[in-house]
């Protein structure tokens, strides 16, 4: 065999091997595709709402048609699922609103129940008080012995007027008694000054008249100023002492005092101040 023939044989063998390898690979791929398609058919048969009973080996176009149907069913299911989600969201919002309304109603109910309980308690107490008042009124009527309320009111008004009169009379008596007690205290105090031949340390008066013939002066102070008889007073003119005088007659608001010659070197004048 020539060289060319050998080469051709080798090429033919290589091509045969290559064709066999390609055929083997295609057969393997075909078997894989067949297995995948069989698995798809099995899954399709289990898909809900799809009645798939064909075999791709007998009906090659049936799987594609059925998958199209499956896709439509899946899309419809997905759309329904989205719609359900939307409805579920709306339902949740409504449920939240309902919960809020229920909570408000519960709060209102609790407040209303509390108010009702309080009013019921108040009504119970008022009923008890009314029964007590009715019992007391019955007892009062029994004690009145048949007398009417108007008669009792009239007697009460009469008693009130009498009490007012008695109170007014008592006030008059009390005022008179207080005045008498004040006079008594005043005379007691004047008697004490007479016993000690003294006068209050703050006693101040003025000479309002002078009788040079009988050597006495008239002063503008008296018993109201707690001045009594036989009390020596000092006469001043400004800061200068003029002399001494002794009271001999004292009434409520004025007094007569003799001038003590030995103790009065200067002549007394109207307006001179007298001090104890």
PEJOSUL-V818644 format. One record per backbone hydrogen bond with DSSP energy under -1.0 kcal/mol. CO is the residue of the C=O (numbers start at 1). NH is the residue of the N-H. E is the energy in kcal/mol with one decimal. If there is no record, write none. Layout:
# PEJOSUL-V818644
CO:NH:E / CO:NH:E
This chain:
# PEJOSUL-V818644
2:6:-2.0 / 3:7:-2.4 / 4:8:-2.6 / 5:9:-2.4 / 6:10:-2.9 / 7:11:-2.8 / 8:12:-2.7 / 9:13:-3.0 / 10:14:-2.8 / 11:15:-2.8 / 12:16:-2.6 / 13:17:-2.9 / 14:18:-3.1 / 15:19:-3.2 / 16:20:-2.9 / 17:21:-2.8 / 18:22:-3.0 / 19:23:-2.9 / 20:24:-2.6 / 21:25:-2.8 / 22:26:-3.0 / 23:27:-2.7 / 24:28:-2.5 / 25:29:-2.9 / 26:30:-3.2 / 27:31:-2.7 / 28:32:-2.3 / 29:33:-3.4 / 30:34:-2.8 / 31:35:-2.4 / 32:36:-2.8 / 33:37:-3.0 / 34:38:-2.4 / 35:39:-2.4 / 36:40:-2.4 / 37:41:-2.5 / 38:42:-2.4 / 39:43:-2.4 / 40:44:-2.7 / 41:45:-2.5 / 42:46:-1.0 / 47:50:-1.3 / 50:52:-1.2 / 55:58:-1.4 / 55:59:-3.2 / 59:62:-1.3 / 61:65:-1.8 / 62:66:-2.9 / 63:67:-3.1 / 64:68:-1.9 / 65:69:-2.1 / 66:70:-3.1 / 67:71:-3.0 / 68:72:-2.4 / 69:73:-3.0 / 70:74:-3.3 / 71:75:-2.8 / 72:76:-2.7 / 73:77:-3.0 / 74:78:-2.9 / 75:79:-3.2 / 76:80:-3.0 / 77:81:-2.6 / 78:82:-2.8 / 79:83:-2.9 / 80:84:-2.9 / 81:85:-2.6 / 82:86:-2.7 / 83:87:-3.2 / 84:88:-2.9 / 85:89:-2.7 / 86:90:-2.6 / 87:91:-3.0 / 88:92:-2.6 / 89:93:-2.4 / 90:94:-3.0 / 91:95:-2.9 / 92:96:-2.9 / 93:97:-2.7 / 94:98:-3.0 / 95:99:-3.0 / 96:100:-2.5 / 97:101:-2.8 / 98:102:-3.2 / 99:103:-2.8 / 100:104:-2.6 / 101:105:-3.1 / 102:106:-2.8 / 103:107:-2.6 / 104:108:-3.2 / 105:109:-2.9 / 106:110:-2.7 / 107:111:-2.7 / 108:112:-3.0 / 109:113:-2.9 / 110:114:-2.6 / 111:115:-2.8 / 112:116:-2.7 / 113:117:-2.9 / 114:118:-2.7 / 115:119:-2.7 / 116:120:-2.7 / 117:121:-2.7 / 118:122:-2.7 / 119:123:-2.8 / 120:124:-2.6 / 121:125:-2.6 / 122:126:-3.0 / 123:127:-2.7 / 124:128:-2.4 / 125:129:-3.1 / 126:130:-2.7 / 127:131:-2.4 / 128:132:-2.6 / 129:133:-3.1 / 130:134:-2.7 / 131:135:-2.4 / 132:136:-2.9 / 133:137:-2.9 / 134:138:-2.3 / 135:139:-2.6 / 136:140:-2.6 / 137:141:-2.6 / 138:142:-2.4 / 139:143:-2.3 / 140:144:-2.0 / 144:147:-1.0 / 148:152:-2.0 / 149:153:-2.9 / 150:154:-2.7 / 151:155:-2.8 / 152:156:-2.6 / 153:157:-2.8 / 154:158:-2.8 / 155:159:-2.9 / 156:160:-2.5 / 157:161:-2.6 / 158:162:-2.7 / 159:163:-2.6 / 160:164:-2.3 / 161:165:-2.5 / 162:166:-3.1 / 163:167:-2.9 / 164:168:-2.8 / 165:169:-3.0 / 166:170:-3.0 / 167:171:-2.5 / 168:172:-2.2 / 169:173:-2.7 / 170:174:-3.4 / 171:175:-3.1 / 172:176:-2.7 / 173:177:-3.2 / 174:178:-3.1 / 175:179:-2.7 / 176:180:-2.9 / 177:181:-3.1 / 178:182:-2.5 / 179:183:-2.5 / 180:184:-3.1 / 181:185:-3.0 / 182:186:-2.6 / 183:187:-3.1 / 184:188:-2.8 / 185:189:-2.5 / 186:190:-2.5 / 187:191:-2.8 / 188:192:-2.1 / 189:193:-2.2 / 190:194:-2.4 / 191:195:-2.7 / 192:196:-1.7 / 193:198:-2.0 / 200:203:-1.8 / 205:274:-2.3 / 206:220:-1.6 / 207:271:-2.8 / 209:218:-2.6 / 211:216:-1.9 / 215:259:-2.3 / 216:211:-3.1 / 217:257:-2.3 / 218:208:-3.0 / 218:209:-1.2 / 219:255:-1.4 / 222:225:-1.5 / 222:227:-1.9 / 223:226:-2.3 / 231:247:-2.1 / 233:245:-2.3 / 234:275:-2.5 / 235:242:-3.3 / 235:243:-1.2 / 236:273:-2.3 / 237:240:-1.7 / 240:237:-2.8 / 242:266:-1.4 / 243:235:-2.9 / 244:260:-2.3 / 245:233:-2.7 / 246:258:-2.7 / 247:230:-2.7 / 249:256:-3.1 / 251:223:-3.2 / 252:224:-2.8 / 254:251:-2.7 / 255:219:-3.1 / 256:248:-3.1 / 256:249:-1.7 / 257:217:-2.7 / 258:246:-2.4 / 260:263:-1.1 / 261:264:-1.7 / 269:272:-1.9 / 272:207:-2.2 / 273:236:-3.6 / 274:205:-2.2 / 275:234:-3.1
